[in-house]
């Protein structure tokens, strides 16, 4: 009787051994490099300081710059990229103002009508009358709030929203009603934690009924392209005609009839060309007196973005100097290590190590220093930016881009400055290395 077919079948061949992973070739060099660095902890730590300070400088500088730029850009976006703003240049010099008034009447309602009749694409517009009162009841706890006389459409142009109460309407504006809406800062300064809606505020000699409080707004810390620096939360909004008829305006014969014009364009209208048309119209009516400025938020936003890119390049270039110093330190310590370990290199070459094995060992050590220094520098940089934000009250933003940029630059510095010592170690003559003491 024949044996079963399964017993006569030849044994299955053993599965082929899997080739070692490529990265596993670097494990011996990695272990040897780590052991060598840990053997000289103090020297390794001092070498890392250059990388740590360089990376920390890159991260912290970029975070400070990004925070400052974001505040400015957010303020410009708040102005509205589809808006145009005309600001009067009101001088406090009496003689200079008299000279200007001989040729220009300043901003007037006639300017508003001329712009609207000769410029296409304007959806909404409002004039503005602004002044600072001499006295107020209740007495403000901080700076005196500034009065803004505007029409109700102002809320739509600048995207202003009442958080409590409401904004005044067109009927109240037409009647010059004695009502007002407080900014968040003005409400806190006048009434503290109390509810402001329903109370009364006396501005100079006129009482106004508080009917609303608007939400917080961003403010420019410094003058920006013709816009004065002003706390936009410390404002009191009143109907435009109430500001003109009910409130006193010192030296009104030399002041502009209005001191601001806000215009909102439709989506099809180019803001840059429209701004040029407005400048031409106003230059004609003002006889080139130069007593106004036209602000184009879309243009300001583009300029700020260009400035941000230039700032980032400059900051990275400055911080790269610290990384360059750190790279020189890495090269110095690696060259010193070659002299100390010349005999060790000779022994490794005698037992079969190739030049590539020796160069990898020293290159891995240089990369380890830069990697660890880079990670530590990132942690320090984030900590420094947070500390600056807390102490100085600045806005700082640590972006993923700044972290990746700092880390990649530190790795590149370690690689570049580690190549020469690694090549020098690999080219040592084995016989001479074995005889070295």
C-alpha positions as CSV (number, residue, x, y, z in Angstrom):
1,X,0.0,0.0,0.0
2,X,1.5,3.3,-1.0
3,X,2.1,6.2,1.4
4,X,-0.3,9.1,1.4
5,X,0.6,11.8,-1.1
6,X,1.1,14.3,1.8
7,X,3.9,12.2,3.2
8,X,5.8,12.0,-0.1
9,X,5.7,15.8,-0.8
10,X,9.0,17.6,-0.3
11,X,9.2,19.9,2.7
12,X,8.2,23.5,2.0
13,X,11.2,25.8,1.6
14,X,11.9,28.2,4.5
15,X,10.7,31.7,3.9
16,X,13.4,34.0,2.7
17,X,14.9,36.2,5.4
18,X,13.8,39.8,5.2
19,X,16.6,42.2,4.4
20,X,17.5,44.5,7.3
21,X,15.8,47.9,7.2
22,X,17.9,50.7,5.9
23,X,17.6,52.8,9.0
24,X,18.8,49.9,11.2
25,X,22.3,50.4,9.7
26,X,22.6,53.6,11.6
27,X,21.7,52.2,15.0
28,X,25.3,51.3,16.0
29,X,26.5,54.8,15.1
30,X,23.6,56.3,16.9
31,X,24.3,54.3,20.1
32,X,28.0,55.1,19.9
33,X,27.4,58.8,19.2
34,X,25.0,59.1,22.1
35,X,27.4,57.3,24.5
36,X,30.2,59.6,23.4
37,X,28.1,62.7,24.0
38,X,26.9,61.5,27.4
39,X,30.5,60.7,28.4
40,X,31.2,64.5,28.2
41,X,28.0,66.0,29.4
42,X,29.3,69.5,30.3
43,X,31.1,69.9,27.0
44,X,28.1,68.7,25.1
45,X,25.7,71.0,27.0
46,X,27.9,74.1,26.4
47,X,28.1,73.2,22.7
48,X,24.3,73.0,22.6
49,X,23.9,76.5,24.0
50,X,24.6,78.1,20.7
51,X,21.9,76.1,19.0
52,X,19.5,76.6,21.9
53,X,19.9,80.4,21.9
54,X,19.7,80.6,18.1
55,X,16.6,78.6,17.8
56,X,15.0,80.4,20.8
57,X,15.8,83.7,19.1
58,X,14.2,82.6,15.9
59,X,11.0,81.4,17.6
60,X,10.6,84.3,20.0
61,X,11.4,87.0,17.4
62,X,8.9,85.6,14.9
63,X,6.3,85.2,17.5
64,X,6.6,88.8,18.6
65,X,6.6,90.0,15.0
66,X,3.6,87.8,14.2
67,X,1.7,89.1,17.2
68,X,2.3,92.7,16.3
69,X,1.5,92.3,12.7
70,X,-1.7,90.3,13.4
71,X,-3.0,93.2,15.6
72,X,-2.3,95.7,12.9
73,X,-3.8,93.5,10.2
74,X,-6.9,92.7,12.3
75,X,-7.4,96.5,12.9
76,X,-7.1,97.1,9.1
77,X,-9.6,94.3,8.4
78,X,-11.9,95.8,11.0
79,X,-11.9,99.1,8.9
80,X,-13.3,97.1,6.0
81,X,-11.5,96.1,2.9
82,X,-14.4,97.4,0.8
83,X,-14.4,100.8,2.6
84,X,-12.8,104.1,2.0
85,X,-12.2,106.7,4.7
86,X,-11.5,110.4,4.3
87,X,-9.9,112.0,7.4
88,X,-9.5,115.8,7.9
89,X,-6.1,116.9,8.9
90,X,-7.0,119.3,11.7
91,X,-4.0,121.3,13.0
92,X,-3.9,122.8,16.5
93,X,-1.7,125.7,15.2
94,X,-4.0,128.7,15.0
95,X,-1.9,130.6,12.3
96,X,-1.4,127.5,10.2
97,X,-5.2,126.8,10.3
98,X,-6.0,130.4,9.3
99,X,-3.7,130.1,6.3
100,X,-5.3,126.9,5.2
101,X,-8.8,128.4,5.6
102,X,-7.9,131.1,3.1
103,X,-7.8,128.5,0.4
104,X,-9.8,125.6,1.6
105,X,-13.1,125.3,3.6
106,X,-12.1,122.0,5.0
107,X,-14.3,118.9,4.8
108,X,-17.9,119.7,4.4
109,X,-21.3,118.1,3.6
110,X,-20.8,119.6,0.1
111,X,-17.8,117.3,-0.3
112,X,-20.0,114.3,0.6
113,X,-22.6,115.3,-2.0
114,X,-19.9,115.9,-4.7
115,X,-18.3,112.5,-4.0
116,X,-21.6,110.7,-4.1
117,X,-22.7,112.4,-7.4
118,X,-19.4,111.9,-9.2
119,X,-18.3,108.5,-7.9
120,X,-19.9,105.1,-9.0
121,X,-20.1,102.0,-6.8
122,X,-20.8,103.6,-3.4
123,X,-23.4,101.6,-1.5
124,X,-23.4,103.4,1.9
125,X,-21.9,106.6,3.2
126,X,-21.9,108.7,6.4
127,X,-20.2,111.8,7.6
128,X,-18.6,112.1,11.0
129,X,-18.2,114.9,13.5
130,X,-15.7,114.2,16.3
131,X,-14.7,116.2,19.3
132,X,-13.6,115.8,22.9
133,X,-15.9,117.4,25.5
134,X,-14.5,119.6,28.3
135,X,-16.6,118.1,31.0
136,X,-18.9,115.1,31.6
137,X,-21.2,113.7,34.2
138,X,-20.7,111.0,35.5
139,X,-17.0,111.9,35.7
140,X,-14.9,109.3,33.8
141,X,-12.6,107.1,35.8
142,X,-10.0,107.2,33.0
143,X,-9.5,109.4,29.9
144,X,-12.4,111.6,28.7
145,X,-14.5,109.7,26.1
146,X,-14.5,111.1,22.5
147,X,-17.8,112.0,20.9
148,X,-18.6,110.6,17.5
149,X,-21.5,112.1,15.6
150,X,-22.5,109.7,12.9
151,X,-25.6,108.5,11.0
152,X,-27.1,105.0,11.8
153,X,-25.6,103.5,8.6
154,X,-22.2,103.8,10.3
155,X,-22.8,100.5,12.1
156,X,-23.1,98.7,8.8
157,X,-20.0,100.3,7.3
158,X,-17.7,99.4,10.2
159,X,-19.6,96.3,11.3
160,X,-20.5,97.7,14.7
161,X,-22.9,95.7,16.9
162,X,-24.8,96.7,20.0
163,X,-24.3,94.1,22.8
164,X,-26.9,95.7,25.0
165,X,-29.7,98.0,24.0
166,X,-29.7,99.3,20.5
167,X,-28.2,101.9,18.1
168,X,-30.1,105.1,17.3
169,X,-32.2,105.0,14.1
170,X,-32.7,107.4,11.1
171,X,-35.7,109.1,12.7
172,X,-33.7,110.0,15.9
173,X,-30.8,111.2,13.7
174,X,-33.2,113.4,11.7
175,X,-34.7,114.9,14.9
176,X,-31.2,115.4,16.5
177,X,-32.5,113.3,19.4
178,X,-30.5,113.6,22.6
179,X,-29.6,109.9,22.7
180,X,-26.3,108.1,22.7
181,X,-24.6,104.7,22.5
182,X,-21.5,104.0,24.6
183,X,-18.4,102.1,23.6
184,X,-17.4,99.3,25.9
185,X,-14.5,101.3,27.4
186,X,-16.7,104.4,27.9
187,X,-19.4,102.4,29.6
188,X,-16.9,100.9,32.0
189,X,-15.3,104.3,32.7
190,X,-18.6,106.1,33.3
191,X,-20.7,103.4,35.1
192,X,-18.3,100.7,36.1
193,X,-20.0,97.3,36.4
194,X,-23.5,98.9,36.5
195,X,-26.0,98.6,33.6
196,X,-25.5,101.7,31.4
197,X,-28.6,101.4,29.3
198,X,-31.4,103.7,30.6
199,X,-29.1,106.1,32.4
200,X,-28.1,109.6,31.4
201,X,-24.8,111.2,30.5
202,X,-24.2,115.0,30.5
203,X,-21.8,116.1,27.8
204,X,-20.7,119.7,28.4
205,X,-24.2,121.2,29.0
206,X,-26.4,118.6,27.2
207,X,-27.9,115.5,28.7
208,X,-28.0,112.4,26.6
209,X,-30.1,109.3,27.2
210,X,-28.0,106.1,26.9
211,X,-29.9,103.6,24.7
212,X,-27.1,101.0,24.0
213,X,-23.6,99.7,24.4
214,X,-21.6,98.4,21.5
215,X,-19.1,95.5,21.5
216,X,-15.3,95.8,21.8
217,X,-13.2,97.0,18.9
218,X,-9.5,96.8,18.0
219,X,-7.6,100.1,18.2
220,X,-4.4,101.2,16.6
221,X,-1.6,102.0,19.2
222,X,0.1,104.4,16.8
223,X,-1.1,106.6,13.9
224,X,-1.6,104.6,10.8
225,X,-1.5,106.1,7.3
226,X,-3.6,109.2,8.2
227,X,-5.7,107.5,10.9
228,X,-5.0,109.0,14.4
229,X,-4.3,106.6,17.2
230,X,-7.4,106.4,19.3
231,X,-9.1,104.0,21.7
232,X,-12.1,103.0,19.7
233,X,-13.7,101.5,22.8
234,X,-13.7,104.9,24.7
235,X,-16.2,106.5,22.4
236,X,-19.7,107.9,22.7
237,X,-21.8,107.7,19.5
238,X,-24.5,110.4,19.1
239,X,-26.7,111.2,16.0
240,X,-24.8,113.4,13.6
241,X,-27.2,116.3,13.7
242,X,-27.3,116.1,17.5
243,X,-23.5,116.5,17.6
244,X,-23.8,119.5,15.2
245,X,-26.8,121.2,16.9
246,X,-26.6,120.3,20.5
247,X,-22.9,120.2,21.4
248,X,-20.5,123.2,21.5
249,X,-17.5,123.1,19.2
250,X,-14.7,125.5,20.3
251,X,-13.2,127.6,17.5
252,X,-15.9,126.2,15.2
253,X,-15.1,128.9,12.6
254,X,-11.7,127.2,12.1
255,X,-12.8,123.6,12.4
256,X,-14.0,121.5,9.5
257,X,-17.8,121.3,9.2
258,X,-17.3,117.5,9.4
259,X,-14.0,115.7,10.0
260,X,-14.5,112.3,8.5
261,X,-16.3,110.5,5.7
262,X,-16.9,106.8,5.6
263,X,-17.8,105.1,2.3
264,X,-18.7,101.5,1.5
265,X,-18.2,100.2,-2.0
266,X,-20.0,97.4,-3.8
267,X,-18.1,94.2,-4.7
268,X,-17.6,95.1,-8.3
269,X,-15.9,98.5,-7.6
270,X,-12.1,98.8,-7.4
271,X,-11.2,100.6,-4.2
272,X,-7.8,101.8,-5.5
273,X,-9.2,103.6,-8.6
274,X,-12.2,105.0,-6.7
275,X,-9.8,106.4,-4.1
276,X,-7.8,108.2,-6.8
277,X,-11.1,109.7,-8.2
278,X,-12.0,110.9,-4.7
279,X,-8.6,112.5,-4.2
280,X,-8.9,114.3,-7.5
281,X,-12.4,115.6,-6.6
282,X,-11.3,116.8,-3.1
283,X,-8.1,118.4,-4.4
284,X,-10.2,120.5,-6.8
285,X,-12.6,121.7,-4.1
286,X,-9.9,122.2,-1.5
287,X,-7.5,123.9,-3.9
288,X,-4.7,121.4,-3.2
289,X,-4.5,122.6,0.4
290,X,-3.5,119.0,1.5
291,X,-5.9,119.2,4.5
292,X,-7.3,115.7,4.1
293,X,-6.1,112.2,3.6
294,X,-7.9,109.3,1.9
295,X,-7.4,105.9,3.6
296,X,-7.8,102.7,1.6
297,X,-7.9,99.7,4.0
298,X,-7.3,97.2,1.2
299,X,-4.1,99.0,0.3
300,X,-3.0,99.2,3.9
301,X,-3.7,95.4,4.3
302,X,-1.5,94.6,1.2
303,X,1.3,96.9,2.5
304,X,1.2,95.3,5.9
305,X,1.4,91.8,4.4
306,X,4.5,92.8,2.4
307,X,6.0,94.4,5.5
308,X,5.3,91.2,7.5
309,X,7.2,89.1,4.9
310,X,10.1,91.4,5.0
311,X,10.2,91.5,8.8
312,X,10.2,87.8,9.0
313,X,13.1,87.5,6.5
314,X,15.1,90.1,8.5
315,X,14.4,88.5,11.8
316,X,15.4,85.0,10.6
317,X,18.6,86.5,9.1
318,X,19.5,88.1,12.4
319,X,18.7,85.0,14.4
320,X,20.6,82.9,11.9
321,X,23.8,84.6,13.2
322,X,23.3,82.9,16.5
323,X,22.8,79.5,14.8
324,X,25.9,80.2,12.8
325,X,27.8,80.6,16.0
326,X,26.3,77.4,17.3
327,X,27.3,75.6,14.2
328,X,30.9,76.8,14.6
329,X,30.8,75.4,18.2
330,X,29.6,72.1,16.9
331,X,32.5,71.9,14.4
332,X,35.0,72.9,17.0
333,X,33.8,70.2,19.5
334,X,33.8,67.6,16.7
335,X,37.3,68.4,15.6
336,X,38.5,68.2,19.2
337,X,36.7,64.9,19.6
338,X,38.7,63.5,16.6
339,X,42.0,64.3,18.3
340,X,40.8,62.6,21.5
341,X,39.5,59.5,19.7
342,X,42.2,59.0,17.1
343,X,43.3,55.7,18.6
344,X,39.7,54.5,18.8
345,X,39.2,55.4,15.1
346,X,42.3,53.4,14.2
347,X,41.0,50.3,16.2
348,X,37.7,50.5,14.4
349,X,39.3,50.7,11.0
350,X,41.7,47.8,11.9
351,X,38.7,45.5,12.7
352,X,36.9,46.3,9.4
353,X,35.1,49.5,9.8
354,X,34.8,51.4,6.5
355,X,35.3,55.1,6.0
356,X,31.6,55.6,5.6
357,X,31.0,54.0,9.0
358,X,33.4,56.4,10.7
359,X,32.0,59.4,8.9
360,X,28.4,58.4,9.9
361,X,29.4,58.1,13.5
362,X,30.7,61.7,13.7
363,X,27.9,63.0,11.5
364,X,25.3,61.4,13.8
365,X,26.9,63.0,16.8
366,X,26.7,66.5,15.2
367,X,23.1,65.9,14.3
368,X,22.2,64.7,17.8
369,X,23.7,68.0,19.2
370,X,21.7,70.1,16.7
371,X,18.5,68.1,17.1
372,X,18.5,68.2,20.9
373,X,19.6,71.8,20.9
374,X,16.9,72.7,18.4
375,X,14.1,71.0,20.4
376,X,15.3,72.7,23.6
377,X,15.6,76.0,21.8
378,X,12.0,75.7,20.6
379,X,10.8,75.2,24.2
380,X,12.8,78.1,25.4
381,X,11.6,80.3,22.5
382,X,8.0,79.6,23.3
383,X,8.6,80.3,27.0
384,X,10.4,83.6,26.2
385,X,7.5,84.7,23.9
386,X,5.0,83.9,26.7
387,X,7.1,85.7,29.2
388,X,7.3,88.8,27.0
389,X,3.6,88.8,26.4
390,X,3.0,88.6,30.2
391,X,5.5,91.3,31.2
392,X,5.0,93.8,28.4
393,X,1.4,93.1,27.6
394,X,2.2,92.4,23.9
395,X,0.4,90.0,21.7
396,X,2.7,87.1,20.7
397,X,1.8,84.3,18.4
398,X,3.9,81.1,18.1
399,X,3.2,79.7,14.7
400,X,3.9,76.2,13.4
401,X,5.9,77.8,10.5
402,X,8.3,79.5,13.0
403,X,8.8,76.2,14.9
404,X,9.4,74.2,11.7
405,X,11.7,76.9,10.3
406,X,13.8,77.1,13.5
407,X,14.1,73.3,13.7
408,X,15.0,72.8,10.1
409,X,17.6,75.5,10.2
410,X,19.1,74.0,13.3
411,X,19.2,70.5,11.7
412,X,20.8,72.0,8.5
413,X,23.4,73.8,10.6
414,X,24.3,70.5,12.4
415,X,24.5,68.7,9.1
416,X,26.6,71.3,7.3
417,X,29.1,71.9,10.2
418,X,29.3,68.2,10.9
419,X,30.3,67.1,7.4
420,X,33.9,68.4,7.5
421,X,34.8,66.8,10.9
422,X,33.2,63.5,9.8
423,X,35.2,63.5,6.5
424,X,38.4,64.3,8.4
425,X,37.8,61.4,10.8
426,X,37.1,59.0,8.0
427,X,40.3,59.9,6.1
428,X,42.6,59.2,9.0
429,X,45.3,56.6,8.1
430,X,44.5,53.5,10.2
431,X,48.2,52.7,10.9
432,X,49.0,56.3,12.0
433,X,45.8,56.3,14.1
434,X,46.8,53.1,15.9
435,X,50.2,54.6,16.8
436,X,48.6,57.8,18.0
437,X,48.9,58.3,21.8
